[in-house]
Amino acid sequence: MFENLGWIVEAQIKDGRRDDFKGIVEEIVAATRAEGGTLNYQYYVSDDGAVLVYERFANVDSAHIHITNWDRFADRWLEAAPATRMVYLGNIPQEIQDRHAAISPMVYKLFDGFAR
């Protein structure tokens, strides 16, 4: 199969915190852009402040680098937009799952498909 792995994080921006959240996101996107192994890091936000973040990494090492980087922003990010759900996409190693244990992600393992 493929070595890349990823996840989706959902959150809800608190009332009056949209601008704060946007500033935090701009910082973390800039920092994440420098992590060579992050393949996708995309934020989507609805008009009512629901957030969906799609993250995909070249391999497990790249995912660890990103999580370590994200930890620097986590408190401010979660204060402005608490996470409501996390979904793993693929076979996520236990050591990655352990780093997200507080969020209790749902695990979806690859059933079929392809990557280009």
C-alpha positions in Angstrom: 0.0 0.0 0.0 1.2 3.5 0.7 3.4 4.9 3.5 1.6 8.2 3.8 -0.9 8.7 6.6 -3.1 11.4 7.8 -6.1 12.6 9.7 -8.9 15.1 9.9 -9.5 17.3 12.9 -12.8 19.1 13.4 -13.3 22.0 15.8 -15.6 24.9 16.6 -14.4 28.5 16.8 -15.7 30.1 19.9 -17.9 33.2 19.6 -15.8 36.3 19.1 -12.5 34.3 18.5 -12.5 34.0 14.7 -9.8 36.7 14.2 -7.7 35.1 17.0 -8.0 31.7 15.5 -7.1 33.0 12.0 -3.9 34.5 13.4 -2.9 31.3 15.1 -3.7 29.3 11.9 -1.5 31.7 9.9 1.4 31.1 12.3 1.0 27.3 12.3 0.5 27.1 8.5 3.8 29.0 8.0 5.6 26.8 10.4 4.1 23.6 8.9 5.0 24.7 5.4 8.7 24.3 6.4 8.2 20.7 7.5 9.3 18.9 4.4 7.2 15.8 4.9 3.8 17.4 5.3 2.0 16.8 2.0 -1.3 18.4 2.8 -2.2 20.9 5.6 -5.5 22.5 4.7 -8.0 24.4 6.8 -11.7 24.7 5.9 -14.1 26.9 7.9 -17.9 27.2 7.6 -19.8 30.5 8.0 -20.8 29.4 11.5 -17.2 28.7 12.6 -17.0 24.9 12.2 -13.4 24.0 11.3 -12.2 21.0 9.3 -8.4 20.4 9.0 -7.1 17.9 6.5 -3.6 16.7 7.2 -1.5 14.2 5.3 2.1 13.2 5.8 4.7 11.4 3.7 5.5 8.9 6.6 5.4 8.3 10.3 8.6 10.4 10.9 6.9 13.4 9.2 3.8 13.0 11.3 5.9 13.1 14.5 7.7 16.2 13.3 4.4 17.9 12.7 2.9 16.9 16.1 5.9 18.2 17.9 5.6 21.5 15.9 1.8 21.7 16.6 2.4 21.3 20.3 3.9 24.8 20.3 0.5 26.2 19.2 -1.9 23.7 20.8 -2.9 25.7 23.9 -3.8 28.9 21.9 -5.4 26.9 19.1 -7.6 24.9 21.4 -8.5 27.9 23.5 -9.9 29.7 20.4 -11.4 26.6 18.7 -11.8 23.4 20.9 -11.5 20.2 18.9 -14.7 18.3 18.6 -13.6 15.2 16.6 -10.5 13.6 15.1 -10.5 10.9 12.4 -7.4 8.9 11.5 -7.1 7.9 7.8 -5.1 4.7 7.4 -3.0 2.5 9.5 -1.8 4.9 12.2 1.0 3.5 14.4 0.4 3.2 18.1 3.0 5.8 19.0 1.1 8.4 16.9 -2.2 7.3 18.5 -0.7 7.7 21.9 0.2 11.3 21.2 -3.5 12.1 20.4 -5.0 10.0 23.1 -6.8 13.0 24.8 -8.8 13.5 21.6 -9.8 9.8 21.2 -9.6 9.7 17.4 -11.9 7.4 15.3 -9.7 5.1 13.2 -10.6 4.4 9.6 -8.3 1.9 8.0 -7.8 1.8 4.3 -10.4 -0.4 2.6 -9.6 0.2 -1.1 -8.4 2.9 -3.4 -5.2 4.4 -4.7 -2.9 7.4 -4.4 -1.0 9.2 -7.2 
